[in-house]
Amino acid sequence: MSQSNYYDNVYFLAVARIQQQGIVVASYSYNSETNIDGVKQVLEQPNMNMQPGKHYSFSVGQVAWHLIADESGLIYILICKLTYPQRCAHTCLEELQRAFVAKCGDKATSAKAGALSNSCSSLMLKICQKYDNLAEVDKLAAVAKKVDSVKLVMQENVDLALQNCVKLENIEKAAEELQQQAGVFKRNANELKKKMWWKNMKMKLIIAAIILIILGIIIAVAVTMSKAK
């Protein structure tokens, strides 16, 4: 996915251990650079006592955290936009849990920090891409997107109508200017036509005079030669 296709909703996915809350065994930063040390600090808070199967949500700064724990002692973490719907965040975590368990099994219960990040990067990327686009995973968001699209089309139609009015005024103004220019061109053309007519007439008179002179010379020579005989 290219940078232009990011929707700026999902930032980070991770899997950590409850018993060792500072151990993040797999993580993926999506369209952001999330500090793993910061994630560890949050997980190491004394009030991070999570019950398996229960969803937890809270905000840290300008982002939202969503977590869910399982029976094997793992925490699944989603960091996303502050306004991201909880229902979508919970669905995302549940899909992450299913996909991670299917791929890694019980490896995460003993893996070192970051040991599973590379092997799970493709899995986490697909989930991030899917849930980053709210219109694809949330019906309410899809409806909102369609409403926004209709608003955008209506606004574009209004803008186009205004532009057409402006263009029509410009066309009328251009037509008037063209008509004025046509009058000037017509006058200039008539004047040029007269000048060219006089120029052609002068050339014809000069040519006729030259012809008459040549004929006169020929006649004079002929007369002179006939007298000489």
Steps between C-alpha positions, in 0.01 A plus 500: 500500500640837401516796734202664327274204598543542874185612683684599820280286725721207607851563633634192679434133579680288758490181703650497854503273806292574809735338751791693349321810386817665375552220245353587157556186297361636172418850380431692181500877448265606221519852356672618820805442715383367836758489778517144637648631826192717542279198443694307765459784751124494455485122533711507817251719686382329823132536406542292182311203649306363204238227494507257207244575227418849628569806288678804647518846347667822613678801352865597527570848367337539160453128427268224621613166642289187470603170662370149547657212697466126440518189717864431409624822659535715188386859448397618152546874449364747247606867500286712274338837442329649803161505322529146363178305584542252786289239321748500210798494736361198686431317175853577385651357821290187479616442142861567606463244782362230269761559229792520745405180683450318169845605381711486816318260731659508846832648385410840646488362855877452501627722216744781569418866443435566129579140405176454303479845337658398169301181457173680581565824309303391192208384716491825696539713187190344343297561815621860520412561135156348546403689815665827401223544240191540718265497202604140433446366853227718649151549353441828682830634372410382150169687516678809631748474215216481246334805658830687481533392136151633422584826676821524301318435172236763586769750592682425177176552306443835670859602433463388138179701460672809641796441273264468202341834589841660517602332174178623332577856608854460372369364169264796458782740578732319261231510229466876539875547484517270196228699328690825563820341376313374192391857420857625531625212287239574233603866483867406483423242231315759289786747534752232411287398203500858371877531547558172316266613217695825454827311518385256232371785287835679524682182401268455202554861387877465534497173301275658233736800473803272464321301227408821313858624521632168368245503216595860416866407482425198280281711265765774481770252416280336238422835336863600501607174336228527231613853408858386476408250229 
